[in-house]
Amino acid sequence: MKNVKTTIASIIFAAAVAPFAAMAHQDNAVAGPALGRAAPAQAATRTIVISAATKFINVENGDVVTIDVDGKLFTWQFDTLRDSDRFALAAIAPAGINTHGVWVYVAPNPLYVN
């Protein structure tokens, strides 16, 4: 019985620590976890092109989007803590990208609505 408890405890511990190992490789993430995280470009489901005329963009919580600002690309997985959120694109853009004052509006993901 003691071996079974030890095995179960080891499995639970490994499952709890595994996400931290994945986060260790996200060295280009700019913002805190409250807004999401950088993602690999191949994970994106769409690309949003930002121009000087763009005022805002709309995404859903959980979306993985490549953002093209003046030919400079970055990919972001939107994962906000609240059901809906609004923040400046500059909060997540890598250094050196002029986001033209664009705001990001994050809508609740319909897959997670009760």
All heavy atoms as an XYZ file, in Angstrom:
845
protein
N       0.813     -1.197      0.000
C       0.000      0.000      0.000
C       0.861      1.268      0.000
O       0.504      2.243     -0.626
C      -0.936     -0.036      1.221
C      -1.933      1.063      1.245
S      -3.081      0.848     -0.112
C      -4.307      1.992      0.320
N       1.998      1.183      0.704
C       2.880      2.344      0.755
C       3.474      2.647     -0.622
O       3.623      3.805     -1.001
C       3.982      2.109      1.780
C       4.823      3.325      2.038
C       5.800      3.079      3.159
C       6.567      4.357      3.464
N       7.473      4.194      4.574
N       3.802      1.599     -1.398
C       4.334      1.804     -2.740
C       3.302      2.452     -3.662
O       3.646      3.266     -4.519
C       4.802      0.480     -3.348
C       6.120      0.033     -2.760
O       6.860      0.831     -2.210
N       6.399     -1.251     -2.880
N       2.040      2.093     -3.512
C       0.984      2.667     -4.332
C       0.837      4.154     -4.018
O       0.737      4.984     -4.920
C      -0.359      1.926     -4.105
C      -1.503      2.633     -4.801
C      -0.250      0.491     -4.579
N       0.843      4.516     -2.737
C       0.732      5.924     -2.348
C       1.929      6.721     -2.852
O       1.780      7.839     -3.320
C       0.630      6.048     -0.832
C      -0.699      5.605     -0.274
C      -0.734      5.794      1.228
C      -2.054      5.336      1.800
N      -2.105      5.501      3.258
N       3.111      6.146     -2.760
C       4.311      6.821     -3.233
C       4.249      7.030     -4.739
O       4.586      8.100     -5.244
C       5.572      6.014     -2.866
O       5.579      5.813     -1.452
C       6.830      6.719     -3.288
N       3.801      6.032     -5.465
C       3.680      6.128     -6.914
C       2.665      7.200     -7.310
O       2.925      8.017     -8.195
C       3.274      4.766     -7.519
O       4.241      3.800     -7.146
C       3.174      4.842     -9.033
N       1.515      7.198     -6.642
C       0.486      8.191     -6.949
C       0.990      9.599     -6.632
O       0.789     10.530     -7.409
C      -0.822      7.872     -6.192
C      -1.457      6.593     -6.771
C      -1.806      9.037     -6.277
C      -2.644      6.086     -6.021
N       1.658      9.754     -5.504
C       2.205     11.060     -5.133
C       3.236     11.526     -6.155
O       3.284     12.705     -6.518
C       2.815     11.008     -3.738
N       4.056     10.618     -6.663
C       5.060     10.966     -7.668
C       4.409     11.410     -8.969
O       4.857     12.366     -9.611
C       5.980      9.779     -7.939
O       6.682      9.428     -6.779
N       3.356     10.734     -9.368
C       2.644     11.086    -10.597
C       1.993     12.461    -10.466
O       2.085     13.296    -11.374
C       1.600     10.005    -10.955
C       2.312      8.710    -11.375
C       0.662     10.488    -12.053
C       1.406      7.525    -11.520
N       1.361     12.718     -9.336
C       0.725     14.014     -9.109
C       1.767     15.121     -9.103
O       1.578     16.184     -9.696
C      -0.094     14.000     -7.804
C      -1.312     13.086     -7.973
C      -0.519     15.414     -7.404
C      -2.080     12.833     -6.707
N       2.891     14.883     -8.456
C       3.957     15.881     -8.411
C       4.491     16.170     -9.821
O       4.674     17.324    -10.203
C       5.094     15.416     -7.502
C       6.255     16.363     -7.474
C       6.181     17.530     -6.742
C       7.414     16.102     -8.198
C       7.236     18.426     -6.720
C       8.469     16.991     -8.187
C       8.383     18.153     -7.443
N       4.724     15.130    -10.606
C       5.244     15.311    -11.969
C       4.244     16.086    -12.829
O       4.628     16.953    -13.614
C       5.551     13.957    -12.601
N       2.956     15.789    -12.671
C       1.937     16.503    -13.444
C       1.852     17.971    -13.029
O       1.601     18.851    -13.853
C       0.580     15.830    -13.277
N       2.079     18.249    -11.767
C       2.001     19.627    -11.283
C       3.214     20.448    -11.709
O       3.114     21.645    -11.939
C       1.875     19.640     -9.758
N       4.370     19.818    -11.849
C       5.606     20.534    -12.170
C       5.823     20.659    -13.681
O       6.503     21.580    -14.128
C       6.806     19.815    -11.503
C       8.124     20.409    -11.919
C       6.664     19.884     -9.988
N       5.234     19.809    -14.478
C       5.460     19.792    -15.927
C       5.196     21.140    -16.610
O       5.983     21.555    -17.462
C       4.626     18.693    -16.579
N       4.117     21.873    -16.275
C       3.906     23.171    -16.936
C       5.039     24.166    -16.700
O       5.329     24.988    -17.557
C       2.601     23.683    -16.326
C       1.895     22.462    -15.856
C       2.984     21.519    -15.434
N       5.689     24.087    -15.557
C       6.787     25.009    -15.282
C       7.978     24.746    -16.204
O       8.682     25.674    -16.597
C       7.215     24.930    -13.811
C       6.125     25.376    -12.876
C       5.481     24.487    -12.050
C       5.736     26.701    -12.851
C       4.484     24.901    -11.207
C       4.724     27.136    -12.005
C       4.096     26.228    -11.175
N       8.202     23.518    -16.562
C       9.279     23.197    -17.496
C       8.989     23.796    -18.869
O       9.882     24.304    -19.542
C       9.453     21.686    -17.601
N       7.735     23.762    -19.288
C       7.370     24.348    -20.581
C       7.526     25.862    -20.566
O       7.949     26.466    -21.552
C       5.928     23.971    -20.932
N       7.206     26.496    -19.455
C       7.320     27.951    -19.376
C       8.779     28.414    -19.377
O       9.069     29.542    -19.733
C       6.626     28.469    -18.115
C       5.121     28.371    -18.191
S       4.254     29.162    -16.827
C       4.914     28.341    -15.409
N       9.695     27.562    -19.007
C      11.098     27.943    -18.951
C      11.650     28.287    -20.329
O      12.626     29.007    -20.449
C      11.916     26.814    -18.336
N      11.009     27.811    -21.382
C      11.491     28.051    -22.737
C      10.838     29.252    -23.398
O      11.085     29.525    -24.557
C      11.268     26.803    -23.598
C      12.041     25.634    -23.100
N      13.397     25.539    -23.238
C      11.661     24.539    -22.422
C      13.814     24.423    -22.681
N      12.781     23.800    -22.176
N      10.022     29.981    -22.680
C       9.331     31.129    -23.250
C      10.077     32.399    -22.903
O       9.552     33.303    -22.270
C       7.899     31.185    -22.742
C       7.081     30.001    -23.213
C       5.659     30.067    -22.723
O       5.299     30.935    -21.958
N       4.854     29.133    -23.158
N      11.300     32.512    -23.362
C      12.131     33.650    -23.018
C      11.713     34.936    -23.708
O      12.107     36.010    -23.304
C      13.598     33.364    -23.327
C      13.820     32.997    -24.781
O      12.842     32.760    -25.496
O      14.990     32.942    -25.193
N      10.880     34.862    -24.742
C      10.463     36.079    -25.434
C       9.103     36.585    -24.984
O       8.561     37.496    -25.563
C      10.478     35.868    -26.954
C       9.553     34.751    -27.374
O       9.118     33.949    -26.556
N       9.250     34.675    -28.650
N       8.549     36.008    -23.935
C       7.286     36.498    -23.407
C       7.529     37.826    -22.711
O       8.414     37.955    -21.887
C       6.675     35.482    -22.432
N       6.735     38.833    -23.062
C       6.950     40.172    -22.539
C       6.057     40.441    -21.333
O       6.496     40.945    -20.324
C       6.678     41.214    -23.649
C       6.811     42.616    -23.113
C       7.628     40.985    -24.812
N       4.789     40.147    -21.450
C       3.827     40.498    -20.412
C       3.745     39.408    -19.362
O       4.240     38.308    -19.537
C       2.461     40.706    -21.045
N       3.085     39.752    -18.267
C       2.859     38.773    -17.224
C       1.813     37.762    -17.650
O       1.173     37.895    -18.686
N       1.617     36.747    -16.830
C       0.683     35.683    -17.194
C      -0.773     36.129    -17.238
O      -1.611     35.410    -17.743
C       0.910     34.643    -16.096
C       1.479     35.403    -14.949
C       2.267     36.520    -15.554
N      -1.079     37.331    -16.760
C      -2.465     37.800    -16.773
C      -2.976     38.089    -18.178
O      -4.178     38.159    -18.393
C      -2.597     39.052    -15.905
N      -2.076     38.250    -19.151
C      -2.485     38.584    -20.519
C      -2.265     37.446    -21.498
O      -2.733     37.513    -22.627
C      -1.722     39.821    -20.999
C      -1.895     41.070    -20.138
C      -1.046     42.201    -20.689
C      -3.344     41.467    -20.050
N      -1.557     36.436    -21.120
C      -1.271     35.322    -21.997
C       0.212     35.073    -22.094
O       0.970     35.406    -21.179
N       0.637     34.498    -23.226
C       2.052     34.152    -23.382
C       2.414     34.107    -24.859
O       1.543     33.945    -25.715
C       2.337     32.812    -22.732
C       1.653     31.637    -23.410
C       1.645     30.362    -22.603
N       0.955     30.381    -21.341
C      -0.364     30.415    -21.173
N      -1.147     30.484    -22.215
N      -0.907     30.399    -19.981
N       3.700     34.263    -25.113
C       4.191     34.114    -26.481
C       3.962     32.673    -26.920
O       3.983     31.749    -26.099
C       5.668     34.468    -26.546
N       3.729     32.495    -28.202
C       3.450     31.165    -28.733
C       4.248     30.960    -30.015
O       4.635     31.933    -30.672
C       1.955     31.021    -29.013
N       4.483     29.710    -30.389
C       5.166     29.465    -31.666
C       4.271     29.870    -32.839
O       3.050     29.732    -32.773
C       5.426     27.958    -31.660
C       4.598     27.377    -30.576
C       4.207     28.480    -29.652
N       4.881     30.382    -33.883
C       4.130     30.888    -35.037
C       3.233     29.817    -35.649
O       2.126     30.122    -36.108
C       5.092     31.442    -36.080
N       3.666     28.577    -35.650
C       2.864     27.517    -36.271
C       1.592     27.197    -35.479
O       0.703     26.537    -35.993
C       3.694     26.254    -36.517
C       4.295     25.637    -35.288
C       5.677     26.152    -34.964
O       6.023     27.275    -35.290
N       6.478     25.341    -34.297
N       1.475     27.705    -34.257
C       0.269     27.470    -33.459
C      -0.845     28.460    -33.785
O      -1.989     28.264    -33.389
C       0.611     27.547    -31.972
N      -0.530     29.525    -34.504
C      -1.515     30.573    -34.795
C      -2.626     30.066    -35.702
O      -2.385     29.305    -36.635
C      -0.830     31.769    -35.439
N      -3.836     30.519    -35.410
C      -4.986     30.164    -36.240
C      -5.337     31.264    -37.228
O      -6.112     31.045    -38.150
C      -6.218     29.858    -35.367
O      -6.490     30.993    -34.533
C      -5.968     28.631    -34.499
N      -4.766     32.460    -37.009
C      -4.987     33.561    -37.945
C      -3.913     34.625    -37.738
O      -3.183     34.614    -36.757
C      -6.374     34.167    -37.792
C      -6.619     34.828    -36.447
C      -8.063     35.305    -36.339
N      -8.358     35.769    -35.003
C      -8.926     36.926    -34.724
N      -9.267     37.746    -35.703
N      -9.178     37.278    -33.485
N      -3.850     35.543    -38.700
C      -2.910     36.658    -38.646
C      -3.704     37.954    -38.683
O      -4.623     38.098    -39.492
C      -1.923     36.614    -39.832
O      -1.171     35.396    -39.760
C      -0.972     37.792    -39.798
N      -3.357     38.878    -37.810
C      -3.976     40.200    -37.792
C      -2.910     41.204    -38.216
O      -1.841     41.267    -37.620
C      -4.513     40.554    -36.398
C      -5.603     39.560    -35.975
C      -5.048     41.987    -36.378
C      -6.109     39.758    -34.564
N      -3.216     41.963    -39.266
C      -2.286     42.982    -39.766
C      -2.648     44.322    -39.136
O      -3.796     44.769    -39.231
C      -2.326     43.068    -41.306
C      -1.391     44.153    -41.803
C      -1.980     41.721    -41.921
N      -1.674     44.940    -38.494
C      -1.863     46.226    -37.835
C      -1.263     47.312    -38.729
O      -0.110     47.217    -39.144
C      -1.157     46.262    -36.458
C      -1.613     45.100    -35.569
C      -1.342     47.611    -35.783
C      -3.035     45.155    -35.130
N      -2.046     48.341    -39.008
C      -1.550     49.494    -39.763
C      -1.697     50.736    -38.886
O      -2.250     50.680    -37.793
C      -2.339     49.665    -41.061
O      -3.660     50.088    -40.774
N      -1.245     51.863    -39.402
C      -1.361     53.113    -38.655
C      -2.825     53.488    -38.430
O      -3.149     54.207    -37.485
C      -0.630     54.228    -39.386
N      -3.727     52.986    -39.282
C      -5.151     53.299    -39.153
C      -5.882     52.384    -38.168
O      -7.022     52.660    -37.793
C      -5.825     53.213    -40.520
N      -5.253     51.300    -37.740
C      -5.896     50.344    -36.836
C      -6.016     50.955    -35.444
O      -5.036     51.454    -34.896
C      -5.090     49.032    -36.755
O      -4.899     48.521    -38.077
C      -5.802     48.001    -35.906
N      -7.214     50.908    -34.883
C      -7.456     51.447    -33.537
C      -7.541     50.342    -32.492
O      -7.170     50.540    -31.331
C      -8.754     52.260    -33.507
C      -8.762     53.424    -34.475
C      -7.727     54.452    -34.088
C      -7.798     55.632    -35.047
N      -6.536     56.281    -35.227
N      -8.085     49.177    -32.886
C      -8.247     48.074    -31.940
C      -8.313     46.765    -32.704
O      -8.536     46.746    -33.920
C      -9.522     48.255    -31.096
C     -10.783     48.274    -31.898
C     -11.468     47.101    -32.178
C     -11.294     49.471    -32.391
C     -12.633     47.121    -32.928
C     -12.464     49.501    -33.139
C     -13.130     48.320    -33.396
N      -8.111     45.671    -31.965
C      -8.312     44.329    -32.516
C      -9.180     43.544    -31.541
O      -9.188     43.820    -30.345
C      -6.987     43.584    -32.789
C      -6.176     43.371    -31.515
C      -6.168     44.318    -33.832
C      -4.945     42.487    -31.702
N      -9.927     42.589    -32.067
C     -10.788     41.738    -31.258
C     -10.284     40.306    -31.325
O     -10.035     39.782    -32.422
C     -12.230     41.780    -31.767
C     -12.872     43.124    -31.558
O     -12.836     43.672    -30.467
N     -13.451     43.673    -32.617
N     -10.145     39.696    -30.176
C      -9.756     38.293    -30.084
C     -10.626     37.631    -29.026
O     -11.303     38.315    -28.260
C      -8.260     38.130    -29.723
C      -7.359     38.697    -30.795
C      -7.952     38.757    -28.378
N     -10.599     36.308    -29.000
C     -11.279     35.568    -27.937
C     -10.241     34.999    -26.998
O      -9.113     34.688    -27.414
C     -12.108     34.423    -28.525
C     -13.334     34.878    -29.269
C     -14.143     33.712    -29.818
O     -13.673     32.546    -29.757
O     -15.247     33.970    -30.313
N     -10.615     34.866    -25.753
C      -9.737     34.257    -24.773
C      -9.352     32.857    -25.260
O     -10.205     32.073    -25.639
C     -10.447     34.178    -23.419
C      -9.502     34.204    -22.260
O      -8.293     34.309    -22.431
N     -10.041     34.106    -21.065
N      -8.084     32.576    -25.298
C      -7.592     31.288    -25.788
C      -7.097     31.326    -27.223
O      -6.411     30.405    -27.668
N      -7.432     32.378    -27.981
C      -6.963     32.507    -29.365
C      -5.441     32.568    -29.421
O      -4.798     33.170    -28.563
C      -7.492     33.780    -30.018
C      -8.894     33.640    -30.574
O      -9.427     32.522    -30.560
O      -9.452     34.663    -31.019
N      -4.878     31.952    -30.455
C      -3.450     32.085    -30.756
C      -3.369     32.813    -32.087
O      -3.849     32.319    -33.108
C      -2.749     30.716    -30.833
C      -1.267     30.910    -31.143
C      -2.935     29.938    -29.535
N      -2.794     34.015    -32.066
C      -2.834     34.913    -33.213
C      -1.427     35.424    -33.518
O      -0.689     35.787    -32.606
C      -3.764     36.114    -32.919
C      -3.775     37.096    -34.065
C      -5.170     35.638    -32.607
N      -1.080     35.445    -34.803
C       0.137     36.128    -35.231
C      -0.247     37.562    -35.546
O      -1.210     37.812    -36.264
C       0.761     35.453    -36.464
O       1.194     34.143    -36.098
C       1.951     36.252    -36.980
N       0.507     38.492    -34.988
C       0.239     39.905    -35.190
C       1.365     40.485    -36.039
O       2.542     40.330    -35.722
C       0.102     40.630    -33.841
C      -1.070     40.008    -33.065
C      -0.085     42.130    -34.043
C      -1.224     40.475    -31.667
N       0.976     41.110    -37.145
C       1.912     41.700    -38.107
C       1.832     43.215    -37.986
O       0.830     43.816    -38.359
C       1.542     41.239    -39.517
C       2.449     41.794    -40.600
O       3.245     42.715    -40.320
O       2.353     41.311    -41.741
N       2.882     43.807    -37.438
C       2.944     45.265    -37.290
C       4.093     45.773    -38.148
O       5.257     45.535    -37.834
C       3.169     45.680    -35.818
C       3.128     47.192    -35.678
C       2.144     45.029    -34.902
N       3.761     46.430    -39.234
C       4.769     46.975    -40.148
C       5.782     45.917    -40.585
O       6.980     46.178    -40.655
C       5.492     48.166    -39.502
C       4.547     49.301    -39.155
O       3.554     49.484    -39.897
O       4.793     50.001    -38.150
N       5.303     44.708    -40.853
C       6.178     43.627    -41.309
C       6.909     42.878    -40.204
O       7.594     41.903    -40.472
N       6.768     43.315    -38.966
C       7.371     42.616    -37.825
C       6.303     41.727    -37.204
O       5.218     42.195    -36.861
C       7.914     43.610    -36.800
C       9.029     44.477    -37.349
C       9.492     45.472    -36.319
C      10.574     46.368    -36.904
N      10.956     47.429    -35.969
N       6.606     40.439    -37.078
C       5.624     39.462    -36.625
C       5.930     38.971    -35.216
O       7.087     38.780    -34.848
C       5.612     38.257    -37.561
C       5.384     38.521    -39.045
C       5.559     37.242    -39.836
C       4.016     39.100    -39.284
N       4.860     38.756    -34.452
C       4.971     38.016    -33.196
C       3.665     37.267    -32.982
O       2.614     37.663    -33.482
C       5.332     38.916    -32.012
C       4.264     39.885    -31.588
C       3.416     39.593    -30.529
C       4.116     41.112    -32.229
C       2.442     40.497    -30.122
C       3.157     42.019    -31.829
C       2.310     41.713    -30.770
N       3.748     36.151    -32.295
C       2.579     35.296    -32.078
C       2.271     35.254    -30.595
O       3.169     35.091    -29.772
C       2.834     33.879    -32.624
O       3.194     33.979    -34.015
C       1.601     33.004    -32.500
N       0.987     35.381    -30.276
C       0.570     35.468    -28.878
C      -0.648     34.588    -28.628
O      -1.563     34.549    -29.443
C       0.217     36.923    -28.536
C       0.095     37.176    -27.075
C      -1.052     37.236    -26.338
C       1.163     37.379    -26.166
N      -0.750     37.474    -25.034
C       0.603     37.566    -24.896
C       2.553     37.425    -26.306
C       1.382     37.791    -23.769
C       3.329     37.653    -25.186
C       2.737     37.833    -23.936
N      -0.633     33.896    -27.498
C      -1.820     33.172    -27.043
C      -2.488     34.024    -25.980
O      -1.898     34.292    -24.929
C      -1.480     31.807    -26.464
C      -2.722     31.093    -25.958
C      -2.441     29.730    -25.398
O      -1.312     29.279    -25.355
N      -3.479     29.050    -24.950
N      -3.694     34.478    -26.266
C      -4.427     35.328    -25.342
C      -5.068     34.454    -24.270
O      -5.856     33.560    -24.581
C      -5.482     36.150    -26.082
C      -4.857     37.140    -27.015
C      -4.586     36.807    -28.335
C      -4.498     38.396    -26.561
C      -3.990     37.716    -29.189
C      -3.893     39.318    -27.403
C      -3.636     38.976    -28.719
N      -4.708     34.707    -23.033
C      -5.203     33.919    -21.906
C      -5.328     34.857    -20.716
O      -4.469     34.907    -19.850
C      -4.236     32.769    -21.617
C      -4.789     31.800    -20.597
O      -5.989     31.885    -20.273
O      -4.018     30.950    -20.113
N      -6.413     35.623    -20.697
C      -6.605     36.606    -19.639
C      -7.296     35.966    -18.446
O      -7.955     34.937    -18.569
C      -7.433     37.803    -20.142
O      -8.688     37.328    -20.619
C      -6.708     38.541    -21.259
N      -7.157     36.600    -17.307
C      -7.734     36.063    -16.077
C      -9.232     36.330    -15.982
O      -9.961     35.556    -15.372
C      -7.023     36.666    -14.862
C      -5.536     36.339    -14.764
C      -4.908     37.070    -13.590
C      -5.314     34.844    -14.634
N      -9.695     37.407    -16.578
C     -11.122     37.733    -16.530
C     -11.803     37.239    -17.798
O     -11.171     36.970    -18.800
C     -11.300     39.240    -16.388
C     -10.761     39.796    -15.074
C     -11.056     41.274    -14.958
N     -10.249     42.067    -15.867
C      -9.103     42.654    -15.514
N      -8.639     42.525    -14.304
N      -8.427     43.368    -16.389
N     -13.138     37.144    -17.735
C     -13.904     36.696    -18.900
C     -13.717     37.620    -20.095
O     -13.687     37.187    -21.228
C     -15.394     36.600    -18.562
C     -15.703     35.380    -17.724
O     -14.889     34.430    -17.731
O     -16.748     35.372    -17.065
N     -13.625     38.916    -19.836
C     -13.344     39.856    -20.911
C     -12.339     40.870    -20.382
O     -12.298     41.158    -19.195
C     -14.615     40.545    -21.399
O     -15.216     41.257    -20.343
N     -11.530     41.379    -21.286
C     -10.464     42.263    -20.855
C     -10.111     43.203    -21.993
O     -10.448     42.950    -23.148
C      -9.233     41.446    -20.467
C      -8.393     42.125    -19.404
O      -8.602     43.332    -19.145
O      -7.527     41.457    -18.834
N      -9.429     44.294    -21.664
C      -8.963     45.257    -22.636
C      -7.598     45.743    -22.172
O      -7.402     46.042    -20.998
C      -9.932     46.428    -22.724
C      -9.472     47.512    -23.686
C     -10.352     48.714    -23.527
N      -9.838     49.501    -22.403
C      -9.884     50.825    -22.345
N     -10.465     51.503    -23.303
N      -9.394     51.465    -21.325
N      -6.649     45.801    -23.103
C      -5.325     46.302    -22.760
C      -4.640     46.798    -24.029
O      -5.058     46.495    -25.141
C      -4.471     45.232    -22.058
C      -4.293     43.965    -22.842
C      -3.248     43.824    -23.748
C      -5.164     42.896    -22.674
C      -3.083     42.663    -24.473
C      -5.004     41.718    -23.383
C      -3.952     41.610    -24.283
N      -3.580     47.572    -23.840
C      -2.821     48.108    -24.973
C      -1.977     47.000    -25.592
O      -1.362     46.205    -24.879
C      -1.932     49.252    -24.505
N      -1.951     46.948    -26.907
C      -1.132     45.961    -27.613
C       0.341     46.096    -27.224
O       1.072     45.113    -27.184
C      -1.314     46.108    -29.127
C      -0.557     45.123    -30.007
C      -0.982     43.687    -29.712
C      -0.775     45.452    -31.475
N       0.755     47.308    -26.889
C       2.142     47.550    -26.483
C       2.536     46.731    -25.253
O       3.718     46.443    -25.050
C       2.351     49.033    -26.206
N       1.556     46.316    -24.446
C       1.846     45.531    -23.248
C       2.390     44.142    -23.570
O       3.055     43.530    -22.742
C       0.593     45.415    -22.378
N       2.100     43.639    -24.766
C       2.553     42.293    -25.123
C       3.521     42.279    -26.302
O       4.139     41.250    -26.580
C       1.361     41.352    -25.428
C       0.546     41.846    -26.615
C       0.506     41.174    -24.185
C      -0.491     40.860    -27.114
N       3.642     43.390    -27.000
C       4.510     43.447    -28.183
C       5.980     43.411    -27.768
O       6.360     44.000    -26.757
C       4.232     44.707    -28.983
N       6.804     42.720    -28.535
C       8.243     42.725    -28.262
C       8.819     44.141    -28.380
O       8.252     45.002    -29.067
C       8.822     41.815    -29.349
C       7.679     40.966    -29.793
C       6.456     41.818    -29.639
N       9.918     44.364    -27.729
C      10.576     45.670    -27.769
C      10.905     46.054    -29.209
O      11.259     45.211    -30.023
C      11.852     45.626    -26.930
N      10.752     47.317    -29.505
C      11.097     47.817    -30.826
C       9.956     47.808    -31.828
O      10.136     48.211    -32.973
N       8.779     47.339    -31.425
C       7.630     47.329    -32.337
C       6.706     48.483    -31.966
O       6.246     48.588    -30.838
C       6.870     45.988    -32.279
C       7.746     44.870    -32.825
C       5.564     46.079    -33.057
C       7.081     43.519    -32.868
N       6.434     49.357    -32.941
C       5.516     50.477    -32.751
C       4.099     49.961    -32.977
O       3.723     49.646    -34.100
C       5.837     51.601    -33.729
C       4.889     52.767    -33.600
O       4.034     52.795    -32.718
N       5.025     53.733    -34.486
N       3.325     49.886    -31.924
C       1.976     49.321    -32.021
C       0.917     50.346    -32.389
O      -0.269     50.016    -32.439
C       1.588     48.640    -30.699
O       1.627     49.615    -29.652
C       2.512     47.486    -30.375
N       1.297     51.583    -32.650
C       0.390     52.629    -33.123
C      -0.768     52.908    -32.165
O      -1.838     53.335    -32.585
C      -0.172     52.286    -34.510
C       0.863     51.990    -35.534
N       1.709     52.959    -36.032
C       1.215     50.828    -36.152
C       2.525     52.403    -36.919
N       2.256     51.118    -37.015
N      -0.594     52.618    -30.877
C      -1.648     52.886    -29.897
C      -2.846     51.958    -29.985
O      -3.927     52.281    -29.509
N      -2.675     50.779    -30.573
C      -3.780     49.829    -30.762
C      -4.158     49.195    -29.418
O      -3.299     48.869    -28.602
C      -3.373     48.732    -31.776
C      -4.403     47.619    -31.844
C      -3.166     49.365    -33.146
N      -5.456     49.013    -29.229
C      -5.986     48.327    -28.049
C      -6.438     46.924    -28.432
O      -6.910     46.692    -29.546
C      -7.168     49.099    -27.466
C      -6.729     50.313    -26.721
C      -6.534     51.567    -27.231
C      -6.388     50.382    -25.345
N      -6.099     52.411    -26.251
C      -6.002     51.718    -25.075
C      -6.368     49.458    -24.314
C      -5.608     52.133    -23.812
C      -5.982     49.880    -23.050
C      -5.601     51.202    -22.808
N      -6.310     45.989    -27.499
C      -6.754     44.604    -27.688
C      -7.991     44.394    -26.820
O      -7.964     44.668    -25.618
C      -5.658     43.602    -27.269
C      -6.157     42.175    -27.427
C      -4.381     43.831    -28.049
N      -9.068     43.931    -27.445
C     -10.287     43.581    -26.713
C     -10.406     42.058    -26.732
O     -10.482     41.455    -27.792
C     -11.512     44.222    -27.359
C     -11.561     45.722    -27.166
C     -10.951     46.577    -28.084
C     -12.184     46.269    -26.053
C     -10.964     47.958    -27.891
C     -12.209     47.646    -25.875
C     -11.603     48.480    -26.790
O     -11.616     49.834    -26.609
N     -10.428     41.474    -25.540
C     -10.493     40.023    -25.407
C     -11.905     39.636    -24.959
O     -12.352     40.024    -23.885
C      -9.454     39.500    -24.394
C      -9.490     37.980    -24.332
C      -8.059     39.993    -24.748
N     -12.583     38.871    -25.804
C     -13.943     38.410    -25.509
C     -13.871     37.030    -24.859
O     -12.896     36.291    -25.063
C     -14.761     38.341    -26.790
N     -14.895     36.664    -24.100
C     -14.908     35.323    -23.527
C     -14.939     34.259    -24.622
O     -15.541     34.466    -25.682
C     -16.218     35.275    -22.722
C     -16.678     36.679    -22.602
C     -16.061     37.449    -23.726
N     -14.291     33.164    -24.380
C     -14.301     32.050    -25.329
C     -15.636     31.318    -25.185
O     -15.974     30.860    -24.088
C     -13.137     31.115    -25.050
C     -12.971     30.081    -26.111
O     -13.944     29.531    -26.633
N     -11.734     29.774    -26.456
N     -16.405     31.168    -26.257
C     -17.710     30.499    -26.143
C     -17.604     29.040    -25.735
O     -18.577     28.471    -25.244
C     -18.305     30.643    -27.544
C     -17.194     31.000    -28.438
C     -16.132     31.637    -27.608
N     -16.458     28.427    -25.884
C     -16.297     27.033    -25.465
C     -16.311     26.880    -23.961
O     -16.582     25.798    -23.436
C     -14.966     26.471    -26.009
C     -14.851     26.360    -27.516
C     -13.454     25.906    -27.903
C     -15.896     25.402    -28.058
N     -16.017     27.971    -23.239
C     -15.906     27.886    -21.780
C     -17.026     28.619    -21.052
O     -16.938     28.833    -19.858
C     -14.551     28.434    -21.331
C     -13.418     27.680    -21.972
C     -12.540     28.313    -22.840
C     -13.229     26.326    -21.733
C     -11.516     27.624    -23.437
C     -12.219     25.632    -22.348
C     -11.356     26.280    -23.190
O     -10.337     25.602    -23.794
N     -18.057     29.039    -21.756
C     -19.175     29.720    -21.129
C     -20.132     28.679    -20.566
O     -20.473     27.710    -21.234
C     -19.902     30.634    -22.150
C     -21.138     31.259    -21.540
C     -18.948     31.700    -22.635
N     -20.559     28.898    -19.345
C     -21.503     27.944    -18.715
C     -22.898     28.152    -19.202
O     -23.403     29.163    -19.426
C     -21.470     28.105    -17.201
C     -20.166     27.586    -16.638
O     -19.535     26.731    -17.226
N     -19.781     28.124    -15.500
